Amino acid sequence: SARDGRGQRGEQARIGRGLLMGGQYEGAALVYAEVLKRDPRNLSALTGRAAALHKLRQFGEARQLYQQALSISPGNREVLSNLMAILGAEDPRQALEQLEQLHHDNPGFSPLPAQMASIYAQSGDLPTAIRFQSQAVQLSPENLLYRFNLAASYPIRC
């Protein structure tokens, strides 16, 4: 019955979560894959499998799963944070393209412009880094790290 299927998926998701939390990433990824075969829009299975693959450094598939999760749960801050971590490890140009889109879709999430500022600063584009770091400070004025990074972005003049 449909009820049995939902119960089984819930049990599998619980097992997957236990494996993930216990560091058994391969097992967790497999369990979550089984849930997704029967329920491709299961948010906890999408994010659980993505997290397991992320830990296994399978960034491409993890990124796709996080993006699917965002399509189901737009603005999900946990998913956005995890996706940002993957993007930060990739090619800076590709990361910036995806971060720009995420920032457009989630304008109030301050870690996005902060991450973009970091990438621009590392590439030597300080004016753009300052612009994005300023946005992060405006969104989260209480965040002292954002304020420090903004101050550190300005060239020192003697």
C-alpha positions as CSV (number, residue, x, y, z in Angstrom):
1,S,0.0,0.0,0.0
2,A,1.0,3.7,-0.3
3,R,1.1,3.9,3.5
4,D,3.6,1.1,3.6
5,G,5.8,2.7,1.0
6,R,5.9,6.0,2.9
7,G,6.7,4.2,6.1
8,Q,9.5,2.2,4.4
9,R,10.9,5.4,2.9
10,G,10.8,7.1,6.3
11,E,12.6,4.2,7.8
12,Q,15.2,4.2,5.0
13,A,15.7,7.9,5.4
14,R,16.2,7.4,9.2
15,I,18.8,4.7,8.5
16,G,20.5,6.9,5.9
17,R,20.7,9.8,8.4
18,G,22.3,7.4,11.0
19,L,24.9,6.3,8.5
20,L,25.6,9.8,7.4
21,M,26.0,11.0,11.0
22,G,28.2,8.0,11.7
23,G,30.6,8.8,8.9
24,Q,29.4,5.9,6.7
25,Y,29.1,8.0,3.6
26,E,29.0,5.3,1.0
27,G,26.3,3.4,2.8
28,A,24.3,6.6,3.4
29,A,24.6,7.5,-0.3
30,L,23.2,4.1,-1.3
31,V,20.3,4.2,1.2
32,Y,19.3,7.7,0.1
33,A,19.5,6.6,-3.6
34,E,17.0,3.8,-2.9
35,V,14.6,6.4,-1.4
36,L,15.1,8.7,-4.4
37,K,14.3,5.8,-6.8
38,R,10.8,5.7,-5.4
39,D,10.4,9.3,-4.4
40,P,12.7,11.6,-6.5
41,R,11.4,14.8,-4.8
42,N,12.1,13.6,-1.2
43,L,13.9,16.6,0.2
44,S,15.6,14.8,3.1
45,A,16.9,12.1,0.7
46,L,18.1,14.7,-1.8
47,T,20.0,16.6,0.9
48,G,21.2,13.5,2.6
49,R,22.6,11.9,-0.6
50,A,24.1,15.3,-1.6
51,A,25.8,15.6,1.8
52,A,27.2,12.0,1.6
53,L,28.5,12.6,-1.9
54,H,29.9,15.9,-0.8
55,K,31.9,14.2,2.0
56,L,33.0,11.6,-0.6
57,R,34.3,14.5,-2.8
58,Q,31.9,13.7,-5.6
59,F,31.1,17.4,-6.1
60,G,29.4,17.2,-9.5
61,E,26.6,15.0,-8.4
62,A,26.4,16.5,-5.0
63,R,26.0,20.0,-6.6
64,Q,23.2,18.7,-8.9
65,L,21.3,17.2,-5.9
66,Y,21.6,20.4,-3.9
67,Q,20.3,22.3,-6.9
68,Q,17.3,19.9,-7.1
69,A,16.7,20.4,-3.4
70,L,16.7,24.2,-3.9
71,S,14.1,23.8,-6.6
72,I,11.9,22.0,-4.1
73,S,12.8,24.2,-1.1
74,P,13.9,27.6,-2.4
75,G,15.9,29.7,0.0
76,N,16.8,26.6,2.2
77,R,19.8,28.0,4.0
78,E,21.4,24.7,4.9
79,V,21.3,23.6,1.3
80,L,22.6,27.1,0.1
81,S,25.5,26.8,2.6
82,N,26.4,23.3,1.5
83,L,26.2,24.3,-2.2
84,M,28.4,27.3,-1.5
85,A,31.0,25.1,0.0
86,I,31.1,23.0,-3.2
87,L,31.2,26.0,-5.4
88,G,34.1,27.5,-3.4
89,A,36.2,24.4,-4.3
90,E,35.5,24.7,-8.0
91,D,36.8,26.9,-10.8
92,P,36.4,30.5,-9.7
93,R,34.7,31.7,-12.9
94,Q,32.2,28.8,-12.8
95,A,31.7,29.3,-9.1
96,L,31.0,33.1,-9.6
97,E,28.4,32.4,-12.3
98,Q,26.5,30.0,-10.0
99,L,26.9,32.3,-7.0
100,E,25.5,35.2,-9.0
101,Q,22.4,33.2,-9.8
102,L,22.0,32.0,-6.2
103,H,22.4,35.6,-5.0
104,H,19.8,36.8,-7.5
105,D,17.4,34.1,-6.3
106,N,18.3,34.6,-2.5
107,P,19.1,38.3,-2.2
108,G,18.8,38.3,1.6
109,F,21.3,35.5,2.3
110,S,24.5,37.3,3.3
111,P,27.0,34.4,2.9
112,L,26.5,34.6,-0.8
113,P,27.9,38.1,-1.4
114,A,30.6,37.3,1.2
115,Q,31.7,34.2,-0.7
116,M,31.7,36.2,-4.0
117,A,33.8,38.9,-2.4
118,S,36.3,36.3,-1.3
119,I,36.6,34.9,-4.8
120,Y,37.0,38.4,-6.3
121,A,39.6,39.4,-3.7
122,Q,41.6,36.2,-4.4
123,S,41.6,37.0,-8.1
124,G,42.8,40.5,-7.4
125,D,39.6,42.4,-8.3
126,L,39.4,44.5,-5.1
127,P,36.8,47.0,-6.3
128,T,34.3,44.2,-7.0
129,A,35.3,42.4,-3.8
130,I,34.6,45.5,-1.8
131,R,31.2,46.0,-3.5
132,F,30.1,42.4,-2.6
133,Q,31.6,42.5,0.9
134,S,29.7,45.8,1.5
135,Q,26.5,44.0,0.5
136,A,27.3,41.2,3.0
137,V,27.8,43.8,5.7
138,Q,24.6,45.6,4.8
139,L,22.7,42.3,5.0
140,S,24.3,41.2,8.3
141,P,25.7,44.3,10.1
142,E,26.3,42.3,13.3
143,N,28.7,39.9,11.5
144,L,32.2,41.1,12.6
145,L,34.0,38.8,10.2
146,Y,32.3,40.6,7.2
147,R,33.3,44.0,8.7
148,F,36.9,42.8,9.2
149,N,37.1,41.4,5.6
150,L,35.7,44.7,4.2
151,A,38.2,46.7,6.1
152,A,41.0,44.4,5.0
153,S,40.0,44.8,1.3
154,Y,41.0,48.4,1.2
155,P,44.6,49.1,0.2
156,I,46.8,50.4,2.9
157,R,48.1,53.9,2.3
158,C,51.1,55.3,4.2
